[in-house]
């Protein structure tokens, strides 16, 4: 009979090859970056809406912030997906997400009710997203250290 520890090791060994494949990792990273690809594309195709969003959050001059967010999110996503300075891009998106979360989901300022509950959920979902980007940065740095790649 297998102990729980040996069962875990057995399952991990059987799944490691499939789940750690380059394709699966890429699909996971693409899913993680999907909001940072979709968001800028939406802003590009509806630039007046992007300006309204910047105004709503008090970011002025709105055109500068809108273009900056578009370029930043697309560039960081591209770096993560290509693996070029993945650790730095993931850390940057973690910090960006954390800052945007405190700007956009100020649930503590809302009265009790559905709107507050939704803002609370959005807040903690985005905290989790920032945490996922931190993990990507950490794992990329660990992988580079084990592979002997100091740069990039």
Residue pairs with C-beta under 8 A, 6 or more apart in sequence:
2 10
18 24
26 81
29 80
29 81
29 136
30 81
32 80
32 129
32 132
32 133
32 136
33 76
33 77
33 80
33 81
33 93
35 129
36 73
36 74
36 76
36 77
36 93
37 73
37 74
37 77
39 69
39 73
40 69
40 70
40 71
40 73
40 74
42 49
42 50
43 49
43 50
43 53
43 66
43 69
43 70
44 50
44 70
47 66
50 66
50 69
50 70
51 62
51 63
51 66
53 66
54 60
54 62
54 63
54 65
54 66
54 69
55 62
57 103
57 104
59 65
72 92
72 96
73 93
73 96
75 89
76 89
76 90
76 92
76 93
76 96
77 89
77 93
79 85
79 86
79 88
79 89
80 86
80 89
80 90
80 93
80 136
83 140
84 152
85 152
86 136
86 137
86 140
87 136
87 137
87 138
87 140
87 141
87 144
88 137
90 133
90 134
90 136
90 137
90 140
91 133
91 134
91 137
93 130
93 133
94 130
94 131
94 133
94 134
94 137
95 130
97 126
97 129
97 130
97 133
98 126
98 127
98 130
100 126
101 122
101 123
101 126
101 127
101 130
104 122
104 126
105 119
105 120
105 122
105 123
105 126
106 119
107 116
107 119
107 120
107 122
107 123
110 116
110 119
144 150
144 152
